Amino acid sequence: MPWYIWLLIILVFGSVAGSLLLLRDTANKMPIDKDKLELMKQRNAELEAQERHKDE
C-alpha cells in the first residue's frame, strides 16, 4: 500500500479516538432532585404493579 493510504488510515483512527475521548471528557451526570427521584421511583413501582396485575 502507498504511504498516503497508511497516513489516511492513521488520521481516521486518530480522529475517531480523539472524538471518543472528547465525548468521555464532556459527559457529565445530570443532577436529579431527591423529590423528583422519589416521584420517579413511585411511578415506576405503580407501573410495575399495573403490569403484574395485567399479566395475572
N, C-alpha and C positions, 0 to 999 in steps of 0.2 A: 504494500500500500504506500502511496505517496505520503510525504511528510505532512502535507497540509491537511490530509484526512485525519491523521493522528491528532493534529492540533485542533481540528474541529471537534473531534470526539472528546478531547480533554476539556475544551471550552464548554461543551454541552454538559458533561458530568459536573464540572465546577459550578456552572450556573444552577443546576438542579440542587446540588448540595448546599450552595450558598442560600438559595431560596428557602430550603427546608430549615436551615439554621436560623435564618431571619424570622421565619414563621414561629419557630420554637421560642425564640427570644422575645417576640412581641406578644405571645399568647399570655393572657392573664385570667385569673379566676374572676367570675362575676360575683360580687358580694350579695348575698340574699339576706334580708332582714329575718330575724328569728320568727316574727309573726307570720310573714309570708311563707316561710319554710314549714311552719306548723300547719298552716292552711293547706299547703300543697300535700302534706302527709295525710291530713284528714280527708281531702278529696280523693286521694289515691286509695285510701282504705275503704271509702264509700264505694268507689268504682269496683274494687276487688270483691266487696261483699255483694254488689249487684250481679257481677259476673258469676259468682258462686251460686247465688240464688237462681239465676237464669239457667245454669247448667243442670241444676237438680230437677 
